[in-house]
Amino acid sequence: MEEELPNKPQEVTNDEKQLWNGIWSMRVPPKLKTLLWRACQEAMLTKSALFRRTISIDSLCVRCHAHSEDSMHALWFCSELDSVWSNMELWSFQFLVQFVTFKELLSLLIKNNHQPELFAVTWTHRSSTHWRPPPFELFKINFDGAVFAHDKKSGIGVVIRDHQGLVIASCSKPVHQVLRSNDIEAKAAGWALSFALDVGVKRAVLEGDSLTVIKGLMEEESLLIPMGLLNEDAKQLS
């Protein structure tokens, strides 16, 4: 069941109308539209919001522990997200343009047809509430794959944490074709293992939300289907 979107705000400026229309017309999952709308309204459950409500004793970011965490910091500025925005060809303006609000940032991204779905990755990294730490001296690699059928593409997200839950590295990658759910999950598993090796992580626990893919990685026999072949690629890296 799709999540119900908030009502559009009333009596807004022309610039805001263009922004809201841009959000509602995005061909992305409804949950991402809701996330972006809440970020623009500073209605996300960030540490700053919790501190204002006297729910948290401080407003410091739960990842970098260095700055107050509002929507801009949680989705854009946090140093723990540097690897997500590492493609300088796409995201070099992060260091060239000073945005005051998330509205300004999102307006520019929509205008230039950038990839707003990456904000789902950055917030998912931050808000993993059911995450269990790996054994001491091991890392945990979480991977996920998503399909954006309307845009005829898929996407991959990877987060690597240590036994204390600190993010060691993270990345996201667009896949310019529509894959089946299990196929993109298998591809994400292989990419996650390759990325882990690139950043020097060799002893780790691999975790994803596709039981079919996880079981496939544990089996000795290979399947001559796309998911099976992608699983074999992942096994070679494990």
Secondary structure, DSSP 8 states (H G I E B T S, - for coil): ---------SS--HHHHHHHHHHHT--S-HHHHHHHHHHHTT-S--HHHHHHTTSSS--B-TTTSSSB--HHIIIII-GGGTTTT--HHHHGGGGT---SSHHHHHHHHHHTT--TTHHHHHHHHHT--S-----TT-EEEEEEEEEEGGGTEEEEEEEEE-TT--EEEEEEEEESS---HHHHHHHHHHHHHHHHHHTT--SEEEE-S-HHHHHHHH-SS--SSHHHHHHHHHHHH-
